[in-house]
Amino acid sequence: MDELVDILDEQGNPTGQSCLKSEAHRKGLWHPTIHVWLYNKDGKVLIQQRGKHKDTHPLLWDVSVAGHVASGENIPLAAVREVQEEVGLIISEADLEPIGTFKAIHKISEDFIDAELHHLFLCELKVPLTALTKQESEVDALELIPLFRFAEETWGLANTAKYVPHGPTYYKTIVKEIKSRI
């Protein structure tokens, strides 16, 4: 879906401008997104396999829930909305634990540069995997895996090609933050 997104400067500050997401991607303009990592007290993390028709990184494994922040939308509310849309889980803003932001640029092609400021959240998953409903157009599969295995695969160099290339610093941050909560 092509929606309006707010444009940011390189430091992540709003510029007061907005444009369609497709234009932001075509021009490599910075814009805000949310990443919500769902984990449980058993030491497992929810990962999603991106849909096969996604413009970026189809069929790679990624964050539990990710999405764009619509123009003028409150960032935590965008996270709540995306969690419900992508995995069918109803949460509130109070369930979200903000853990920072992460700047990322993925050059997909000459006319597709994804320049995003990811707002990172953790959220405890209190229901079984079977209670989740994946959004067919966005998500190919969901898997709940041990945090240790996730750490090995994302920055322990065991299987990094399986995942969206967010980089070791990003993944180490996620693992450290989840580990401190279980």
Backbone torsions as a table, in degrees:
resi	resn	phi	psi	omega
1	MET	NA	131.4	-179.6
2	ASP	-94.0	109.2	-176.3
3	GLU	-118.8	163.4	175.0
4	LEU	-75.3	134.7	175.4
5	VAL	-126.6	151.5	176.5
6	ASP	-81.1	143.1	-179.4
7	ILE	-96.7	136.3	-179.4
8	LEU	-112.3	159.0	170.7
9	ASP	-84.9	-179.8	-175.8
10	GLU	-65.3	-18.2	177.8
11	GLN	-90.9	-1.4	179.2
12	GLY	90.4	10.2	179.3
13	ASN	-86.9	142.3	177.4
14	PRO	-62.4	139.3	177.8
15	THR	-94.6	-11.1	-175.5
16	GLY	87.8	-0.6	179.2
17	GLN	-107.8	155.4	173.2
18	SER	-141.2	161.0	177.7
19	CYS	-158.9	174.2	176.2
20	LEU	-66.9	145.8	179.5
21	LYS	-53.9	-40.5	-179.1
22	SER	-62.5	-37.1	178.2
23	GLU	-69.6	-41.2	177.8
24	ALA	-59.8	-40.4	178.4
25	HIS	-69.6	-40.5	-178.8
26	ARG	-65.2	-37.7	-176.6
27	LYS	-96.0	-3.9	-178.8
28	GLY	68.4	37.2	-179.3
29	LEU	-86.7	138.2	179.1
30	TRP	-67.4	136.8	178.2
31	HIS	-151.4	156.7	-174.4
32	PRO	-86.3	144.8	173.8
33	THR	-135.5	169.7	174.3
34	ILE	-121.3	145.5	171.3
35	HIS	-127.5	121.0	177.8
36	VAL	-115.6	119.6	178.0
37	TRP	-99.9	116.4	178.2
38	LEU	-94.5	133.3	-178.7
39	TYR	-140.4	160.6	174.8
40	ASN	-121.4	169.2	-176.9
41	LYS	-72.1	-8.8	175.5
42	ASP	-82.5	3.8	177.7
43	GLY	82.2	29.0	178.8
44	LYS	-116.1	153.1	179.9
45	VAL	-123.6	141.3	178.4
46	LEU	-87.9	126.5	173.6
47	ILE	-119.0	152.8	177.4
48	GLN	-121.1	144.2	172.9
49	GLN	-92.8	122.0	-177.4
50	ARG	-62.9	147.3	-179.8
51	GLY	-59.1	149.9	-176.9
52	LYS	-68.8	-15.4	-179.3
53	HIS	-103.4	9.8	179.5
54	LYS	-67.5	145.9	178.3
55	ASP	-68.6	-31.4	-178.6
56	THR	-120.2	132.6	173.9
57	HIS	50.5	49.3	179.5
58	PRO	-59.9	140.4	176.2
59	LEU	67.0	4.1	173.0
60	LEU	-84.5	155.0	178.1
61	TRP	-83.2	147.2	-170.5
62	ASP	-152.1	-173.6	176.4
63	VAL	-51.1	151.8	-179.6
64	SER	-50.9	-49.5	-178.9
65	VAL	-145.4	133.6	176.3
66	ALA	-141.2	152.9	177.3
67	GLY	-174.6	168.8	178.7
68	HIS	-85.4	148.9	174.4
69	VAL	-90.4	121.8	179.9
70	ALA	-67.5	154.0	179.9
71	SER	-54.3	126.3	178.8
72	GLY	79.4	-1.5	-176.8
73	GLU	-80.7	140.7	174.1
74	ASN	-65.9	131.7	-173.7
75	ILE	-62.3	-49.2	176.8
76	PRO	-60.6	-36.9	177.8
77	LEU	-66.5	-34.0	175.3
78	ALA	-62.5	-40.2	178.9
79	ALA	-64.3	-44.9	177.7
80	VAL	-59.3	-45.5	179.9
81	ARG	-61.2	-47.7	-177.4
82	GLU	-64.6	-38.1	178.2
83	VAL	-60.9	-43.9	179.3
84	GLN	-66.7	-42.1	-178.8
85	GLU	-65.8	-47.5	-170.9
86	GLU	-82.5	-33.9	-177.7
87	VAL	-126.9	4.5	175.2
88	GLY	70.4	20.3	-178.4
89	LEU	-102.2	129.2	178.3
90	ILE	-94.8	119.4	178.0
91	ILE	-128.7	172.7	174.9
92	SER	-118.5	169.3	177.0
93	GLU	-58.3	-33.9	-178.7
94	ALA	-65.3	-21.5	178.6
95	ASP	-77.5	-15.9	-176.3
96	LEU	-87.1	135.7	175.4
97	GLU	-114.6	103.0	179.2
98	PRO	-66.9	134.3	179.9
99	ILE	-124.8	12.8	175.1
100	GLY	124.5	-169.5	178.7
101	THR	-129.0	159.1	-177.4
102	PHE	-145.3	122.6	178.0
103	LYS	-85.2	136.6	-179.4
104	ALA	-144.1	137.7	173.0
105	ILE	-124.6	124.7	174.9
106	HIS	-121.6	113.5	177.2
107	LYS	-88.3	103.7	-176.8
108	ILE	-80.3	-42.4	177.1
109	SER	-157.6	-178.2	180.0
110	GLU	-60.5	-31.8	-178.3
111	ASP	-114.4	27.6	175.8
112	PHE	-148.5	96.8	178.6
113	ILE	-120.1	113.4	-177.4
114	ASP	-91.1	101.0	-179.2
115	ALA	-109.4	102.3	-170.8
116	GLU	-126.8	146.5	169.9
117	LEU	-106.1	104.8	-178.7
118	HIS	-81.5	124.8	171.6
119	HIS	-92.6	114.5	-171.8
120	LEU	-94.6	134.6	177.6
121	PHE	-134.4	148.5	166.8
122	LEU	-108.2	152.3	177.0
123	CYS	-151.0	126.3	179.3
124	GLU	-70.5	130.1	177.5
125	LEU	-90.2	115.4	-174.7
126	LYS	-108.8	8.6	178.4
127	VAL	-122.4	158.8	177.5
128	PRO	-72.1	159.8	178.8
129	LEU	-53.4	-36.8	-178.0
130	THR	-65.3	-16.0	179.1
131	ALA	-83.6	-8.8	-178.9
132	LEU	-89.2	148.8	178.0
133	THR	-125.0	114.5	-176.9
134	LYS	-78.6	145.2	176.1
135	GLN	-77.8	109.6	-171.5
136	GLU	-55.6	-36.7	-177.2
137	SER	-74.7	-18.6	-175.3
138	GLU	-111.6	-34.3	-168.2
139	VAL	-121.9	126.1	178.2
140	ASP	-85.8	-39.0	-178.7
141	ALA	-156.9	158.4	174.3
142	LEU	-124.7	143.1	177.9
143	GLU	-144.8	138.3	175.9
144	LEU	-104.3	113.9	-174.0
145	ILE	-123.5	154.5	177.1
146	PRO	-60.0	139.6	-179.2
147	LEU	-57.2	-38.7	179.6
148	PHE	-60.0	-45.7	178.5
149	ARG	-63.3	-42.6	178.0
150	PHE	-58.4	-44.5	179.3
151	ALA	-62.2	-45.1	178.7
152	GLU	-59.9	-43.3	-175.2
153	GLU	-75.1	-29.7	-175.6
154	THR	-92.5	-34.9	179.1
155	TRP	-137.2	1.4	174.0
156	GLY	-90.6	5.4	175.4
157	LEU	67.2	17.6	179.3
158	ALA	-77.0	-38.3	-175.0
159	ASN	-156.9	47.7	-174.5
160	THR	-64.0	-26.3	-178.9
161	ALA	-69.9	-11.0	179.4
162	LYS	-75.6	-23.9	-170.2
163	TYR	-110.5	156.7	171.0
164	VAL	-58.4	133.6	-174.9
165	PRO	-76.9	71.8	176.6
166	HIS	-76.5	-19.8	178.7
167	GLY	98.5	154.2	-176.2
168	PRO	-59.7	-38.6	-178.6
169	THR	-61.1	-44.4	178.4
170	TYR	-60.1	-53.4	-176.1
171	TYR	-65.5	-37.0	177.4
172	LYS	-62.5	-39.4	177.7
173	THR	-60.4	-46.0	-178.8
174	ILE	-62.9	-48.1	-178.6
175	VAL	-60.9	-46.2	-179.6
176	LYS	-60.7	-44.9	-178.3
177	GLU	-66.5	-41.2	178.5
178	ILE	-68.5	-43.7	-178.5
179	LYS	-57.3	-36.6	-178.9
180	SER	-71.1	-9.5	-177.3
181	ARG	-109.1	-5.7	-177.4
182	ILE	-106.3	NA	NA
